[in-house]
């Protein structure tokens, strides 16, 4: 009897152990599934990000445009999620793409213009994130504004910025969408068996609007729409190839733009100056693997949301960003009801001495801070024609406060400072696209005595025209416009700068120097103009003045590699070898892979009798660029001198 009872006790104990074990497994499973990353979404193998430069959202069929511009994009939208209310952080190609690829706004990544900036290495790009997680990364771009020299290539295994000849200027500034797509097809064929991230950039909708046939005829009354239609046509082979290679169904496909185009609204012809909706509202479409049904989202989102969304879909931790994860919209999960505000800016008016334009876009209201602030009801006044700044003071205070918070929260990345000196060829390429030269003032506080940007839009449009005329060698017309503008804007330094450029193009370098000096007297902080004038003076044999201006470049921006290199050359000419060695060494400290700089410092060290150091730098140069017979001879000469 007792044995039976004992067996029952043992049996009961075993069942208790089993139950306890099951309970423990259940608890551990609950904890595991609660803490693990959410894998309930689609499994993304590849990521394709397509950026259509200068593309207004309202010119796409899936956004309501009635004239059949984008059948290929519309097919993607018909299987994806279309965000209807998307804002870019800045209506300029380079800084907007910096925001697109880092998830941060310009006050954080510190790129505010297409000219004179470089994305600092302290910023983390989407390509870097995905490369770290095993993706092969490729970028194919279509305009020199996104050239690798500006740092936007960070994290890309291959970055195709080898552009064909420009369409209208004779400068290598752009390639057609068809050529870009061909490069994409070749890249896809090469990497079809790998997990990849492809960034594909089309530039055609940017000025000039010259679509090829049959789009030029089909859209003869609206060539801008024709450029978008041609770009869409060229996207078709890319999506077809993804399908043919069996990659389409497992890919996350994103289609967007960096900014829109004003097309004459509010007096602006192109983009970059104002931050009205036509310039800052862009398309954004996500196509998930396996998705077949269309969905539209009316909630406000930003271009900065791409990076955190991709990271979330791939279960990757995102770096510090100002964007938000949009994956709940894509995966039909609950969305926070908190009202969203998106930052947008233009510092271009500061080139004319006016205040900046800093904007906060909400679900309904939009606030623009400047000399005469603006408030618009985007729901009832989408064209932003009725300024409500005096009618809704409480809303103004709320949005002013939100703007202040955004700026305070966007502390720049450590080690930032993205300004650079462009070489003359690079500057000409960008100016040939109509980008206005002159440094922006990074001003986020307002001096009410300064001009309002709205009052200087005519000046801006005229200066844009001057740039294009100079690029097309119509120098007489460019000079005429500058001289007419001086009658009304005699204190605007940029006009003298442009006249100096005109004289330089005509071969009158003496007169070019006169205009450059006038411009610098009005605005002595133009580090790019100091550089150009310094190089002209060095060419003329005026070395002391040249040194002064090149040192001014470094005073204003100490990390200017090109300025260090050129200053070292001038100092060498003056016999200041030790100072020359210092500056070329500083250049190499900033960027170690300059073979020509290694050769330059080696030559200087050789002159100083420091043969071992000279040989070391020449050998470093050969590592970077092996086929240099003259360097081999220099090494032999230095070793022979050392034996004497």
Secondary structure, DSSP 4 states (H G I P E B T S, - for coil): -HHHHHHHHHHHHHHHHHHHHHHHHHHHHHHHHHHS----S----EEEEEEETT-BGGGSGGGT-SS---HHHHHHHTTSEEEEEEE-SBSSHHHHHHHHHHS--HHHH---SSSSB---TTS--HHHHHHHTT-EEEEE-SBGGG-GGGTTTTT-SEEE--PPPPSSSSSS-B--HHHHHHHHHHHHHHHTTS-EEEEEEE-TTSSS--PPTTHHHHTTT-HHHHHHHHHHHHHHHHHHHHHHTT-GGGEEEEEE-S----TTGGG-SSSSS--SHHHHBB-EEEE-TT--S-EEEEEEEETTHHHHHHHHHTT----S-SS---HHHHTT-----SPP-EEEEE-GGGGGTBPPEEEEE-SSEEEEESSS-EEEETTT-TT--S--TTT-HHHHHHHHHHHHHHHHH-PPPTT---B-PPPHHHHHHHHTTTPPPSPPP---S--TTSBPGGGGHHHHHHHHHHHHHHHTT-HHHHHHHHHHHHTT-TT-HHHHHHHHHHHHHHT-HHHHHHHHHHHHHH-TT-HHHHHHHHHHHHHTT-HHHHHHHHHHHHHH-TT-HHHHHHHHHHHHHTT-HHHHHHHHHHHHHH-TT-HHHHHHHHHHHHHTT-HHHHHHHHHHHHHHS---HHHHHHHHHHHHHHH-
